[in-house]
């Protein structure tokens, strides 16, 4: 759903459970975050999330793997590890069983890569195929991440390049170069597990989210608001997938990217030196994007070293300052 529509739908539901005293529900409906976190005991909390969507690529195996990586990403955004997952599928009755098998195989092998298992699932018949996972993970109840907690002086670090929205839209229109699609698929299939592990190893990192449908700026604004501070992003430091600028210059973007801009642009200040197509790449709706982390200055070297040890790319794209909203500099 578009950001404003989703906010309108959820607003009347926020206080339904306010009368229930649940001190062990560490993150729930009253806090807008990437997943729910429930404390089991002093050493263990469970993370629960779900996600599913329509195909972003033509290959059924790759679609399943991307959907699974995207579904598990919210567990990593909370700092946890995946335990198990359940399949969620909606498939046309006319779809060949072999294609459904390949979608599920792609998801299963990606879950296996995460060190977890598929434990069941549910399917329905629908005119348009959809696939994803309901995911359960674990985290120490004192070490989970949230969208809030960023402090002035923190570095803003991104762990995957942007551009999946514009390239996947070019693919749907039949104008995407094969090599650009290959790079996009590899990025979307990459788990955010190593990045989350590096953050836990570095320590001191509390504010994290993953970049998906609301784009870098939409999800960045969620973090900035939850933290009560301003994010300053340097456009020339933001990593982009090969081909992203080419399609952006042609203004090939999914509808969700324009929805993001309409919903959030009043809270964003952009330097006149940043062209409109580059701005749109920051609004671009992503699928299975990377983590955005606010890293304390004294932990930055440790975090980047941990990423390097895990072969995990990471780019410093800006900083947290006093103020509100987001500012985009050239």
URPE-V190649 format. One record per residue. N is the residue number from 1. RES is the residue in three letters. PSI is psi in whole degrees, -180 to 180 (* if undefined). D_LAST is the distance of its C-alpha to the last C-alpha in Angstrom with 1 decimal. Layout:
N_RES_PSI_D_LAST + N_RES_PSI_D_LAST
This chain:
1_UNK_152_30.6 + 2_UNK_151_27.8 + 3_UNK_-47_26.4 + 4_UNK_-40_28.2 + 5_UNK_-42_31.4 + 6_UNK_-43_31.4 + 7_UNK_-40_31.0 + 8_UNK_-39_33.9 + 9_UNK_-42_36.1 + 10_UNK_-25_35.7 + 11_UNK_-46_35.9 + 12_UNK_-13_39.8 + 13_UNK_-9_40.2 + 14_UNK_-31_38.5 + 15_UNK_8_41.7 + 16_UNK_-39_44.2 + 17_UNK_13_44.5 + 18_UNK_-24_44.1 + 19_UNK_-10_47.8 + 20_UNK_122_48.0 + 21_UNK_106_47.7 + 22_UNK_76_45.9 + 23_UNK_-20_44.7 + 24_UNK_-10_44.1 + 25_UNK_95_41.5 + 26_UNK_-35_38.5 + 27_UNK_120_35.9 + 28_UNK_-148_37.2 + 29_UNK_-27_36.9 + 30_UNK_-11_36.2 + 31_UNK_117_33.0 + 32_UNK_109_30.4 + 33_UNK_-174_29.5 + 34_UNK_-25_29.4 + 35_UNK_165_33.2 + 36_UNK_145_36.4 + 37_UNK_127_37.6 + 38_UNK_124_41.4 + 39_UNK_126_43.1 + 40_UNK_-41_46.3 + 41_UNK_-171_47.3 + 42_UNK_-18_46.0 + 43_UNK_-13_44.6 + 44_UNK_137_43.5 + 45_UNK_149_41.5 + 46_UNK_147_40.9 + 47_UNK_134_37.7 + 48_UNK_135_38.3 + 49_UNK_165_36.0 + 50_UNK_153_36.3 + 51_UNK_147_34.2 + 52_UNK_156_35.1 + 53_UNK_175_33.8 + 54_UNK_164_34.7 + 55_UNK_138_34.1 + 56_UNK_-9_30.7 + 57_UNK_166_32.3 + 58_UNK_-31_35.7 + 59_UNK_122_37.3 + 60_UNK_-38_39.1 + 61_UNK_-46_39.0 + 62_UNK_-39_35.2 + 63_UNK_-46_34.9 + 64_UNK_-41_37.1 + 65_UNK_-42_35.2 + 66_UNK_-45_31.8 + 67_UNK_-39_33.3 + 68_UNK_-44_34.9 + 69_UNK_-42_31.8 + 70_UNK_-42_29.9 + 71_UNK_-41_32.9 + 72_UNK_-16_33.2 + 73_UNK_-35_29.5 + 74_UNK_-31_30.1 + 75_UNK_-42_32.7 + 76_UNK_-34_30.3 + 77_UNK_-23_27.7 + 78_UNK_1_30.6 + 79_UNK_13_31.3 + 80_UNK_-174_34.5 + 81_UNK_144_36.4 + 82_UNK_133_37.9 + 83_UNK_-57_41.7 + 84_UNK_169_42.6 + 85_UNK_159_41.6 + 86_UNK_137_43.4 + 87_UNK_142_42.7 + 88_UNK_118_41.8 + 89_UNK_143_42.6 + 90_UNK_119_43.3 + 91_UNK_142_44.7 + 92_UNK_145_46.5 + 93_UNK_-25_50.2 + 94_UNK_-7_50.1 + 95_UNK_131_47.5 + 96_UNK_134_49.2 + 97_UNK_-34_49.9 + 98_UNK_-32_48.6 + 99_UNK_-42_45.1 + 100_UNK_-41_45.2 + 101_UNK_-43_46.5 + 102_UNK_-38_43.5 + 103_UNK_-48_41.0 + 104_UNK_-34_42.8 + 105_UNK_-42_43.1 + 106_UNK_-44_39.4 + 107_UNK_-43_38.9 + 108_UNK_-42_41.8 + 109_UNK_-29_40.7 + 110_UNK_-38_37.2 + 111_UNK_-39_38.9 + 112_UNK_-41_41.1 + 113_UNK_-33_38.2 + 114_UNK_-1_37.1 + 115_UNK_24_40.5 + 116_UNK_-174_41.7 + 117_UNK_154_44.1 + 118_UNK_126_44.6 + 119_UNK_7_47.4 + 120_UNK_-156_48.1 + 121_UNK_-171_46.5 + 122_UNK_140_47.1 + 123_UNK_153_46.9 + 124_UNK_165_47.5 + 125_UNK_131_48.0 + 126_UNK_156_45.3 + 127_UNK_-29_44.5 + 128_UNK_129_41.0 + 129_UNK_141_40.5 + 130_UNK_145_38.5 + 131_UNK_147_38.3 + 132_UNK_-163_37.0 + 133_UNK_148_38.3 + 134_UNK_124_39.5 + 135_UNK_136_38.6 + 136_UNK_130_40.2 + 137_UNK_179_38.8 + 138_UNK_155_39.6 + 139_UNK_154_37.9 + 140_UNK_135_39.3 + 141_UNK_-12_39.4 + 142_UNK_1_37.8 + 143_UNK_15_34.9 + 144_UNK_152_33.3 + 145_UNK_156_29.7 + 146_UNK_178_28.5 + 147_UNK_-22_25.4 + 148_UNK_172_26.0 + 149_UNK_-5_26.2 + 150_UNK_141_22.6 + 151_UNK_150_22.7 + 152_UNK_136_20.4 + 153_UNK_-18_19.5 + 154_UNK_144_19.5 + 155_UNK_141_17.1 + 156_UNK_122_15.7 + 157_UNK_134_16.9 + 158_UNK_140_17.1 + 159_UNK_1_20.1 + 160_UNK_148_19.7 + 161_UNK_157_17.2 + 162_UNK_163_16.5 + 163_UNK_-1_18.1 + 164_UNK_-32_21.7 + 165_UNK_-49_21.8 + 166_UNK_-38_20.8 + 167_UNK_-42_22.9 + 168_UNK_-33_25.9 + 169_UNK_-39_25.8 + 170_UNK_-37_25.9 + 171_UNK_-45_28.8 + 172_UNK_-31_30.7 + 173_UNK_-2_30.4 + 174_UNK_23_31.7 + 175_UNK_8_28.9 + 176_UNK_136_27.3 + 177_UNK_144_27.9 + 178_UNK_-40_30.1 + 179_UNK_-31_28.0 + 180_UNK_-39_25.0 + 181_UNK_-42_27.4 + 182_UNK_-45_28.8 + 183_UNK_-39_25.5 + 184_UNK_-46_24.7 + 185_UNK_-43_28.2 + 186_UNK_-41_28.1 + 187_UNK_-44_25.0 + 188_UNK_-31_26.6 + 189_UNK_-18_29.9 + 190_UNK_128_28.5 + 191_UNK_149_29.7 + 192_UNK_13_27.6 + 193_UNK_-49_30.7 + 194_UNK_-38_29.7 + 195_UNK_-42_26.5 + 196_UNK_-40_28.6 + 197_UNK_-41_31.3 + 198_UNK_-39_28.9 + 199_UNK_-41_27.7 + 200_UNK_-39_31.4 + 201_UNK_-41_32.2 + 202_UNK_-36_29.6 + 203_UNK_160_30.8 + 204_UNK_0_29.3 + 205_UNK_125_26.8 + 206_UNK_-29_27.6 + 207_UNK_113_24.6 + 208_UNK_146_23.9 + 209_UNK_169_23.6 + 210_UNK_152_23.3 + 211_UNK_111_20.9 + 212_UNK_-125_23.1 + 213_UNK_-27_23.8 + 214_UNK_2_21.5 + 215_UNK_173_18.4 + 216_UNK_-44_15.8 + 217_UNK_-39_15.1 + 218_UNK_-50_18.8 + 219_UNK_-34_20.0 + 220_UNK_-39_17.3 + 221_UNK_-36_18.5 + 222_UNK_-43_22.1 + 223_UNK_-45_21.4 + 224_UNK_-44_19.8 + 225_UNK_-45_22.7 + 226_UNK_-28_25.3 + 227_UNK_-22_24.1 + 228_UNK_27_23.8 + 229_UNK_177_20.5 + 230_UNK_143_16.8 + 231_UNK_131_14.2 + 232_UNK_121_10.7 + 233_UNK_133_8.6 + 234_UNK_113_5.8 + 235_UNK_-40_5.1 + 236_UNK_-5_6.0 + 237_UNK_-4_8.9 + 238_UNK_122_10.3 + 239_UNK_142_13.4 + 240_UNK_142_14.7 + 241_UNK_148_18.4 + 242_UNK_131_19.7 + 243_UNK_-17_20.0 + 244_UNK_-44_17.5 + 245_UNK_-33_15.2 + 246_UNK_-47_18.6 + 247_UNK_-32_19.9 + 248_UNK_-39_16.8 + 249_UNK_-26_16.9 + 250_UNK_2_20.5 + 251_UNK_48_19.6 + 252_UNK_100_21.9 + 253_UNK_151_21.4 + 254_UNK_159_24.1 + 255_UNK_-31_25.2 + 256_UNK_-28_24.1 + 257_UNK_-43_20.4 + 258_UNK_-38_21.2 + 259_UNK_-40_23.3 + 260_UNK_-45_20.6 + 261_UNK_-45_18.4 + 262_UNK_-37_21.5 + 263_UNK_-35_22.6 + 264_UNK_-9_19.5 + 265_UNK_-23_17.1 + 266_UNK_-16_18.8 + 267_UNK_9_17.6 + 268_UNK_132_13.9 + 269_UNK_127_11.7 + 270_UNK_132_8.6 + 271_UNK_139_6.5 + 272_UNK_-20_8.5 + 273_UNK_-12_6.0 + 274_UNK_115_5.6 + 275_UNK_161_9.2 + 276_UNK_-38_12.0 + 277_UNK_-35_13.0 + 278_UNK_-39_9.9 + 279_UNK_-43_10.2 + 280_UNK_-28_13.9 + 281_UNK_-28_13.5 + 282_UNK_-25_12.5 + 283_UNK_-13_15.6 + 284_UNK_127_17.7 + 285_UNK_120_21.0 + 286_UNK_153_21.7 + 287_UNK_126_25.1 + 288_UNK_52_25.9 + 289_UNK_-175_22.3 + 290_UNK_-174_21.7 + 291_UNK_145_21.9 + 292_UNK_122_19.3 + 293_UNK_141_20.6 + 294_UNK_109_20.2 + 295_UNK_121_21.7 + 296_UNK_142_23.3 + 297_UNK_-38_22.2 + 298_UNK_-10_25.8 + 299_UNK_-5_25.9 + 300_UNK_-48_22.8 + 301_UNK_-41_24.6 + 302_UNK_-41_27.5 + 303_UNK_-46_25.5 + 304_UNK_-36_23.6 + 305_UNK_-41_27.1 + 306_UNK_-39_28.7 + 307_UNK_-45_26.3 + 308_UNK_-40_26.9 + 309_UNK_-26_30.6 + 310_UNK_11_30.5 + 311_UNK_38_28.5 + 312_UNK_114_25.7 + 313_UNK_151_22.1 + 314_UNK_136_19.6 + 315_UNK_129_15.9 + 316_UNK_117_14.4 + 317_UNK_-2_11.2 + 318_UNK_-159_11.1 + 319_UNK_165_13.9 + 320_UNK_134_16.4 + 321_UNK_175_17.0 + 322_UNK_147_19.6 + 323_UNK_-156_19.3 + 324_UNK_158_19.0 + 325_UNK_-159_16.9 + 326_UNK_140_13.3 + 327_UNK_133_10.1 + 328_UNK_119_6.8 + 329_UNK_159_3.8 + 330_UNK_*_0.0
